[in-house]
């Protein structure tokens, strides 16, 4: 059961009573700001509209000028009706009654948000009614067949078949609530997987989940991210089911998503520009940095005059001119943040020979760049890497511990995977016999050579072990596309499990190069870095 709210500066609210389709009166509180938009807030299992999360989110929305309505489902709080253990679809009908009430008053709700059981309700609503395009799922359960025994006891099925019900009691024997066979069967027959497949692609869904959720495992959030068409996932590190110590962070994540959705709706009529089109690039300064092997690394500094500097690292067989690197540099530049994008040794304009593995050596190249700017009293504030560059920045963070903000874009978790696709099924036999493999382009020209040494370098690089060495003070965000055709999105989920201070953001439908999602990628990276810089400034003050 959720905790009671602590009433953080709640302003006067209006009590509204709405009849549901069964004639029961649903009681709710309207936080009226006068906005055209209104967000409906749905509480969790055996909770009410007064739970901490509901009240705090309503007030947070209110401070942003957005109206909201939090109400009690039938059989809960002040609303009429009898509490039932299952009741998922009936609560979705209660939500529909609320939506219809405001729609008839020419105030069609803009978004629906639910916590725990309420999250299941808003997803069921979206799968059936298709009239609300913004949905927030806070800690919802994916598999409703799970976690029943801890609540009802191991032999609950035998008891309910014999008695027709199970009474859930306190340690002293007092009955808390009764679970009927009908209520149990309602829950067991509610298939969240099947329902979520019917959510429209136009419906934007955000799933937020705490990594330390003791009631519903964070893995449920990952399952939602796999099947909901237009989905974003945000895992809050260390948060429990009620977000007891993470209310402010939860409110920020929810508000940012809803505000972005509202803004997106306002500009929906504007035509999208080509995703690969580079943003307007200003003047850049070419800088050459020697690495520890005497090879010159070539890079471009986007100078804004800021004290902060972000280092951008390209991916496998790419360069500083990859459009992801350029677009991120300019997006940072537009926010007044300087950045430096460079070529690793053996790539682009930099000296050296390209190597297939070379992960730790590229982390050493990054070290040379960091030391160069630190020597000029311009210590970098953040490092960003895409694909192989994502691994380079994580390896750097695991070794040097001097940069507190790291962005891993589509990095690979298990470096033993993805080799066969490039080198062929019999790559080990060939390389043991010949000592190398030449990887050719489709035209037949030699593209690059993989030596046994470089292959062993990759196979011996353990990202799991390295990531365990990243400091808790180091903030890491992993961004990954759900349609990544090179590195599976599951790699991102693995990073989320082991990096201490970690955020995960999945971009629905994005491929490995974010071909059609450049603007969204840039927005996520810039927002994370700006928030980190602001946090550092607040700490220093």
ChimeraX attribute file (.defattr): number of C-alpha atoms within 10 A of each C-alpha:
attribute: neighborCount
match mode: 1-to-1
recipient: residues
	/A:1	10
	/A:2	20
	/A:3	14
	/A:4	15
	/A:5	14
	/A:6	13
	/A:7	13
	/A:8	11
	/A:9	8
	/A:10	14
	/A:11	10
	/A:12	10
	/A:13	13
	/A:14	10
	/A:15	13
	/A:16	14
	/A:17	16
	/A:18	19
	/A:19	17
	/A:20	21
	/A:21	12
	/A:22	11
	/A:23	10
	/A:24	18
	/A:25	21
	/A:26	25
	/A:27	21
	/A:28	26
	/A:29	21
	/A:30	19
	/A:31	25
	/A:32	18
	/A:33	17
	/A:34	11
	/A:35	13
	/A:36	13
	/A:37	16
	/A:38	24
	/A:39	24
	/A:40	24
	/A:41	28
	/A:42	30
	/A:43	28
	/A:44	27
	/A:45	17
	/A:46	17
	/A:47	23
	/A:48	25
	/A:49	25
	/A:50	22
	/A:51	20
	/A:52	23
	/A:53	29
	/A:54	27
	/A:55	22
	/A:56	22
	/A:57	22
	/A:58	25
	/A:59	22
	/A:60	21
	/A:61	22
	/A:62	19
	/A:63	11
	/A:64	12
	/A:65	16
	/A:66	22
	/A:67	24
	/A:68	27
	/A:69	26
	/A:70	27
	/A:71	29
	/A:72	27
	/A:73	34
	/A:74	24
	/A:75	18
	/A:76	22
	/A:77	18
	/A:78	17
	/A:79	20
	/A:80	18
	/A:81	15
	/A:82	11
	/A:83	18
	/A:84	21
	/A:85	19
	/A:86	23
	/A:87	20
	/A:88	21
	/A:89	18
	/A:90	18
	/A:91	24
	/A:92	23
	/A:93	21
	/A:94	26
	/A:95	25
	/A:96	16
	/A:97	17
	/A:98	22
	/A:99	22
	/A:100	16
	/A:101	18
	/A:102	15
	/A:103	12
	/A:104	9
	/A:105	8
	/A:106	10
	/A:107	15
	/A:108	19
	/A:109	24
	/A:110	21
	/A:111	24
	/A:112	29
	/A:113	27
	/A:114	25
	/A:115	28
	/A:116	23
	/A:117	24
	/A:118	28
	/A:119	26
	/A:120	29
	/A:121	30
	/A:122	32
	/A:123	25
	/A:124	24
	/A:125	26
	/A:126	24
	/A:127	19
	/A:128	17
	/A:129	13
	/A:130	13
	/A:131	16
	/A:132	19
	/A:133	20
	/A:134	21
	/A:135	27
	/A:136	25
	/A:137	28
	/A:138	30
	/A:139	30
	/A:140	30
	/A:141	26
	/A:142	21
	/A:143	16
	/A:144	19
	/A:145	15
	/A:146	11
	/A:147	13
	/A:148	14
	/A:149	12
	/A:150	9
	/A:151	10
	/A:152	18
	/A:153	12
	/A:154	11
	/A:155	9
	/A:156	19
	/A:157	17
	/A:158	11
	/A:159	16
	/A:160	18
	/A:161	12
	/A:162	10
	/A:163	11
	/A:164	13
	/A:165	18
	/A:166	22
	/A:167	17
	/A:168	16
	/A:169	14
	/A:170	10
	/A:171	7
	/A:172	6
	/A:173	9
	/A:174	10
	/A:175	12
	/A:176	9
	/A:177	15
	/A:178	16
	/A:179	19
	/A:180	19
	/A:181	18
	/A:182	16
	/A:183	17
	/A:184	21
	/A:185	14
	/A:186	18
	/A:187	18
	/A:188	15
	/A:189	11
	/A:190	19
	/A:191	14
	/A:192	19
	/A:193	16
	/A:194	12
	/A:195	17
	/A:196	21
	/A:197	14
	/A:198	17
	/A:199	24
	/A:200	20
	/A:201	13
	/A:202	12
	/A:203	19
	/A:204	23
	/A:205	30
	/A:206	24
	/A:207	22
	/A:208	22
	/A:209	32
	/A:210	24
	/A:211	23
	/A:212	17
	/A:213	19
	/A:214	12
	/A:215	13
	/A:216	22
	/A:217	20
	/A:218	23
	/A:219	16
	/A:220	16
	/A:221	24
	/A:222	19
	/A:223	14
	/A:224	24
	/A:225	23
	/A:226	17
	/A:227	16
	/A:228	23
	/A:229	21
	/A:230	17
	/A:231	23
	/A:232	21
	/A:233	23
	/A:234	22
	/A:235	23
	/A:236	23
	/A:237	20
	/A:238	17
	/A:239	20
	/A:240	21
	/A:241	22
	/A:242	24
	/A:243	23
	/A:244	13
	/A:245	11
	/A:246	15
	/A:247	15
	/A:248	14
	/A:249	13
	/A:250	22
	/A:251	18
	/A:252	14
	/A:253	15
	/A:254	22
	/A:255	17
	/A:256	11
	/A:257	19
	/A:258	24
	/A:259	14
	/A:260	12
	/A:261	17
	/A:262	17
	/A:263	11
	/A:264	12
	/A:265	11
	/A:266	10
	/A:267	10
	/A:268	10
	/A:269	8
	/A:270	8
	/A:271	7
	/A:272	8
	/A:273	9
	/A:274	10
	/A:275	14
	/A:276	16
	/A:277	10
	/A:278	14
	/A:279	16
	/A:280	10
	/A:281	14
	/A:282	11
	/A:283	10
	/A:284	14
	/A:285	10
	/A:286	13
	/A:287	14
	/A:288	15
	/A:289	20
	/A:290	17
	/A:291	22
	/A:292	12
	/A:293	11
	/A:294	10
	/A:295	18
	/A:296	21
	/A:297	25
	/A:298	21
	/A:299	26
	/A:300	20
	/A:301	19
	/A:302	25
	/A:303	18
	/A:304	19
	/A:305	11
	/A:306	13
	/A:307	13
	/A:308	16
	/A:309	24
	/A:310	24
	/A:311	24
	/A:312	27
	/A:313	30
	/A:314	26
	/A:315	25
	/A:316	15
	/A:317	15
	/A:318	18
	/A:319	21
	/A:320	23
	/A:321	16
	/A:322	13
	/A:323	20
	/A:324	23
	/A:325	26
	/A:326	19
	/A:327	22
	/A:328	24
	/A:329	27
	/A:330	21
	/A:331	21
	/A:332	23
	/A:333	20
	/A:334	16
	/A:335	13
	/A:336	16
	/A:337	22
	/A:338	22
	/A:339	28
	/A:340	25
	/A:341	27
	/A:342	29
	/A:343	27
	/A:344	34
	/A:345	24
	/A:346	18
	/A:347	22
	/A:348	19
	/A:349	16
	/A:350	20
	/A:351	18
	/A:352	16
	/A:353	11
	/A:354	18
	/A:355	23
	/A:356	19
	/A:357	23
	/A:358	20
	/A:359	22
	/A:360	18
	/A:361	18
	/A:362	25
	/A:363	23
	/A:364	21
	/A:365	26
	/A:366	25
	/A:367	17
	/A:368	17
	/A:369	24
	/A:370	24
	/A:371	17
	/A:372	18
	/A:373	15
	/A:374	12
	/A:375	10
	/A:376	9
	/A:377	10
	/A:378	15
	/A:379	19
	/A:380	24
	/A:381	21
	/A:382	24
	/A:383	29
	/A:384	27
	/A:385	24
	/A:386	27
	/A:387	22
	/A:388	24
	/A:389	29
	/A:390	27
	/A:391	30
	/A:392	30
	/A:393	33
	/A:394	25
	/A:395	24
	/A:396	26
	/A:397	25
	/A:398	19
	/A:399	18
	/A:400	14
	/A:401	13
	/A:402	16
	/A:403	19
	/A:404	20
	/A:405	23
	/A:406	28
	/A:407	26
	/A:408	28
	/A:409	28
	/A:410	30
	/A:411	30
	/A:412	26
	/A:413	22
	/A:414	16
	/A:415	20
	/A:416	15
	/A:417	11
	/A:418	13
	/A:419	14
	/A:420	12
	/A:421	10
	/A:422	10
	/A:423	17
	/A:424	12
	/A:425	11
	/A:426	9
	/A:427	18
	/A:428	17
	/A:429	10
	/A:430	15
	/A:431	18
	/A:432	12
	/A:433	10
	/A:434	11
	/A:435	13
	/A:436	18
	/A:437	20
	/A:438	14
	/A:439	16
	/A:440	14
	/A:441	10
	/A:442	8
	/A:443	7
	/A:444	8
	/A:445	10
	/A:446	11
	/A:447	11
	/A:448	15
	/A:449	15
	/A:450	19
	/A:451	19
	/A:452	18
	/A:453	16
	/A:454	18
	/A:455	21
	/A:456	14
	/A:457	18
	/A:458	19
	/A:459	15
	/A:460	12
	/A:461	19
	/A:462	14
	/A:463	19
	/A:464	16
	/A:465	12
	/A:466	17
	/A:467	21
	/A:468	14
	/A:469	18
	/A:470	24
	/A:471	19
	/A:472	13
	/A:473	12
	/A:474	19
	/A:475	22
	/A:476	29
	/A:477	25
	/A:478	23
	/A:479	24
	/A:480	32
	/A:481	24
	/A:482	24
	/A:483	18
	/A:484	18
	/A:485	12
	/A:486	14
	/A:487	22
	/A:488	20
	/A:489	25
	/A:490	15
	/A:491	16
	/A:492	25
	/A:493	18
	/A:494	14
	/A:495	24
	/A:496	21
	/A:497	15
	/A:498	15
	/A:499	24
	/A:500	20
	/A:501	17
	/A:502	22
	/A:503	21
	/A:504	21
	/A:505	21
	/A:506	24
	/A:507	23
	/A:508	22
	/A:509	17
	/A:510	20
	/A:511	21
	/A:512	21
	/A:513	22
	/A:514	23
	/A:515	14
	/A:516	15
	/A:517	17
	/A:518	20
	/A:519	17
	/A:520	12
	/A:521	23
	/A:522	19
	/A:523	13
	/A:524	14
	/A:525	21
	/A:526	19
	/A:527	14
	/A:528	19
	/A:529	23
	/A:530	14
	/A:531	11
	/A:532	19
	/A:533	17
	/A:534	12
	/A:535	12
	/A:536	14
	/A:537	10
	/A:538	9
	/A:539	8
	/A:540	7
	/A:541	6
